[in-house]
Amino acid sequence: MNDDLLLTIEAVRAAAATALGHYRQPGAVQYKVGDDPVTVADHEADACLRRLLLGARPGYGWLSEETADDPVRLTRSRVWIVDPVDGTREFVAGIPEWVVSVALVEEGRPIVGVICNPVRGDLYAAVAQGGAFRNGQRVFCTETETLSQAELVVSRTESSRGEVTRFVPFLGSVRPLGSVAYKLAAVAAGEADLNASVQAKHEWDVCAGDLLVREAGGIMLTLDGHPRRYNQADPFIPDGLVAGNPQLAAAMLALIRNPNARPPT
């Protein structure tokens, strides 16, 4: 097995155990810009990942939601892209839909991706040109062909704000699910057909999940219709995303782009 994949799995499992120790007792919650929460679990998981990953690969770059950005990463050919707890809102609320998410990028393209939901005991892993796996078993995106048959997983926040309401009549079903990374992992594992978001994201939210979906036979596109190239100077992704098998992803992207679309009768 790929040495970087093994290292990433080991580090993600350790960070997930660290975060799990604070689950349902997260302590004081602080807020970053707006209403974005952060807890001691985020910081301790971040420190754990940094120690294990950079300790083993000191020549790699580092980009994490919970670490001050260092532009030296832009000079490195390989860079860890890390979200130590993706789905902190769910973590704080006691909803078991948060994950630890780590990707390794080479020259802008993800080559390793690992996502762990420690509450449910699930670990999703992928390596470029090596397939996607859930708990060691190969997984694939679904082969659902039409939106009317598809289950879309979405953000609880976007759902509660009505930002996906207009899409509901076109779809088989819509299910709110936790973190962005977790939604992408679910799509890669065939646990849902499709993920779409109309809100901005960051590279650490999506990078590992992007590789999982690709290696499971699907595609993730930002709403400009292109795959993301990672380790950009600005990790902010100003539009949303679609992910699923290529046919569904293309259909969902077209629907999002067409505000005048009418549902089938």
C-alpha positions in Angstrom: 0.0 0.0 0.0 1.1 3.6 -0.7 3.3 4.8 2.2 1.7 8.2 2.2 -1.7 6.6 2.4 -0.7 4.4 5.3 0.7 7.5 7.1 -2.4 9.5 6.4 -4.7 6.7 7.7 -2.6 6.4 10.9 -2.7 10.1 11.5 -6.4 10.5 10.8 -7.3 7.6 13.1 -5.2 9.3 15.9 -6.8 12.7 15.3 -10.3 11.2 15.2 -9.7 9.4 18.5 -8.5 12.8 20.0 -11.6 14.6 18.8 -13.9 11.7 19.9 -12.7 12.2 23.4 -14.4 15.6 23.4 -17.6 14.6 21.6 -20.8 15.4 23.5 -18.6 17.4 26.0 -17.0 19.9 23.6 -16.5 22.6 26.3 -16.6 26.3 25.5 -17.4 27.0 21.9 -15.8 30.0 20.2 -16.7 31.6 16.9 -14.5 32.6 14.1 -15.8 34.9 11.3 -19.6 35.0 11.4 -21.2 32.0 13.2 -18.4 29.4 12.4 -17.8 27.5 15.6 -14.5 26.1 16.8 -13.8 23.9 19.9 -10.8 22.5 21.7 -11.4 19.3 19.7 -10.6 21.2 16.4 -7.4 22.5 17.9 -6.2 19.3 19.5 -7.0 17.2 16.4 -5.1 19.8 14.2 -2.1 19.6 16.5 -2.2 15.8 16.4 -2.3 15.7 12.6 0.5 18.3 12.2 2.7 16.4 14.6 2.2 13.1 12.9 2.1 14.2 9.2 4.8 16.9 9.2 6.8 14.9 11.6 7.1 12.1 9.1 7.2 14.4 6.0 8.9 17.7 7.0 9.4 18.6 3.4 5.7 18.7 2.6 3.6 21.9 2.8 0.6 22.4 5.2 -2.8 24.0 4.7 -5.3 23.5 7.6 -8.5 25.3 8.6 -7.1 25.6 12.1 -3.5 26.7 11.4 -2.4 30.2 10.4 -1.6 30.0 6.7 2.0 29.9 5.7 2.7 30.9 2.1 5.8 28.6 2.0 3.3 25.8 1.1 3.1 27.4 -2.3 6.7 26.4 -2.9 6.2 22.8 -2.0 5.3 20.1 -4.6 3.4 18.1 -2.0 1.0 19.7 0.5 -1.2 18.3 3.2 -4.7 19.9 3.1 -6.5 19.3 6.4 -9.8 19.8 8.2 -9.3 18.5 11.7 -13.0 18.5 12.5 -15.3 19.0 9.5 -18.8 19.5 10.7 -18.1 21.3 14.0 -21.8 22.4 14.2 -22.8 18.7 14.2 -20.0 17.9 16.7 -21.3 20.6 19.1 -24.9 19.5 18.6 -24.1 15.8 19.3 -25.0 14.7 15.7 -22.7 11.9 14.6 -22.1 13.4 11.1 -18.7 15.1 11.6 -15.4 13.8 10.3 -11.6 14.3 10.2 -10.6 14.9 6.6 -7.0 14.9 5.2 -5.8 15.0 1.6 -2.3 15.0 0.2 -1.9 17.1 -3.0 0.9 16.9 -5.5 1.3 19.8 -8.0 -2.3 20.9 -7.3 -4.0 17.4 -7.7 -5.1 15.2 -4.8 -3.2 11.9 -4.6 -4.3 10.7 -1.2 -7.6 11.3 0.6 -8.8 9.9 4.0 -12.0 10.8 5.8 -13.0 9.2 9.2 -16.2 9.4 11.0 -15.2 8.0 14.4 -18.7 7.9 15.9 -19.9 5.5 13.3 -16.6 3.7 12.9 -16.2 4.5 9.2 -13.0 5.2 7.4 -13.0 6.2 3.7 -9.7 6.2 1.8 -8.5 6.8 -1.7 -5.3 7.0 -3.6 -4.9 8.3 -7.1 -5.5 5.6 -9.7 -6.0 3.1 -6.8 -9.7 3.2 -6.1 -11.9 4.4 -3.2 -12.6 2.3 -0.2 -14.9 2.3 2.9 -13.5 0.2 5.8 -11.3 -1.6 3.4 -14.0 -2.5 0.8 -14.0 -1.0 -2.7 -16.8 1.4 -3.2 -18.3 3.2 -6.2 -20.7 6.0 -6.9 -24.2 4.9 -7.8 -25.3 4.4 -11.4 -28.5 6.3 -11.0 -29.2 8.0 -14.3 -31.8 10.7 -13.7 -32.3 13.4 -11.1 -35.9 12.2 -10.6 -34.5 9.0 -9.2 -31.6 10.5 -7.3 -31.1 11.2 -3.6 -29.4 14.5 -3.0 -27.5 15.1 0.3 -27.3 18.7 1.3 -26.1 21.0 4.1 -28.6 21.4 6.9 -27.8 25.2 6.8 -28.6 25.5 3.1 -31.7 23.4 3.6 -33.0 25.4 6.6 -32.4 28.7 4.6 -34.4 27.4 1.7 -31.5 27.5 -0.7 -32.2 24.1 -2.1 -36.0 24.3 -2.1 -36.3 25.0 -5.8 -34.4 21.8 -6.6 -36.7 19.5 -4.6 -39.4 18.9 -7.3 -36.7 17.7 -9.7 -35.2 15.0 -7.4 -36.2 11.7 -6.0 -35.4 12.8 -2.4 -33.3 15.4 -0.5 -31.6 14.5 2.7 -29.7 16.9 5.0 -26.4 15.4 6.1 -23.5 16.7 8.2 -20.1 17.9 7.0 -19.1 18.7 3.4 -16.4 16.1 3.5 -18.9 13.5 4.9 -21.4 14.2 2.2 -18.7 13.7 -0.5 -17.6 10.4 1.2 -21.2 9.3 1.2 -21.5 9.9 -2.5 -18.3 8.1 -3.2 -19.5 5.1 -1.2 -22.8 4.9 -3.0 -24.6 5.9 0.2 -26.2 8.8 -1.7 -26.4 9.6 -5.4 -25.5 13.3 -5.4 -24.2 16.2 -3.4 -24.7 19.8 -4.3 -24.0 23.1 -2.6 -24.7 26.7 -3.6 -22.5 28.2 -0.9 -18.8 29.0 -0.9 -16.3 26.4 0.4 -12.6 26.1 1.2 -10.1 23.6 -0.1 -9.9 21.8 3.2 -13.7 21.1 3.1 -13.6 19.3 -0.2 -10.1 18.1 -1.2 -10.1 14.6 0.3 -13.8 14.0 -0.7 -13.0 15.2 -4.2 -10.5 12.4 -4.7 -12.8 9.8 -3.1 -15.5 10.7 -5.6 -13.2 10.6 -8.5 -11.7 7.2 -7.5 -15.3 5.9 -7.1 -16.1 6.7 -10.7 -17.7 10.1 -10.2 -16.7 13.7 -10.5 -16.8 16.8 -8.4 -17.1 20.2 -10.1 -17.3 23.7 -8.7 -20.2 25.7 -10.1 -18.0 27.2 -12.8 -18.1 23.7 -14.3 -14.4 22.8 -13.7 -12.6 20.5 -11.4 -10.7 22.3 -8.6 -6.9 22.7 -8.7 -5.7 22.7 -5.1 -3.0 24.6 -3.1 -4.0 27.9 -4.5 -2.7 31.1 -2.9 -6.4 31.7 -1.8 -7.9 28.5 -0.7 -11.4 30.0 -0.8 -13.8 28.5 -3.4 -16.3 31.3 -4.0 -19.1 29.2 -5.5 -20.5 25.8 -4.5 -20.1 22.3 -6.0 -21.8 19.3 -7.5 -20.6 15.7 -7.0 -21.8 12.4 -8.2 -21.6 10.1 -11.2 -20.8 12.2 -14.3 -24.3 12.1 -15.7 -26.0 13.2 -12.5 -23.4 15.8 -11.8 -23.8 17.4 -15.2 -27.6 17.4 -14.9 -27.5 19.0 -11.4 -25.0 21.6 -12.6 -27.3 22.5 -15.5 -30.3 22.7 -13.1 -28.4 25.0 -10.7 -27.4 27.3 -13.6 -30.9 27.5 -14.9 -33.1 29.5 -12.5 -36.1 29.2 -14.9 -36.1 25.4 -15.1 -39.5 23.8 -14.6 -39.9 20.4 -13.0 -41.2 17.5 -15.0 -45.0 17.1 -14.9 
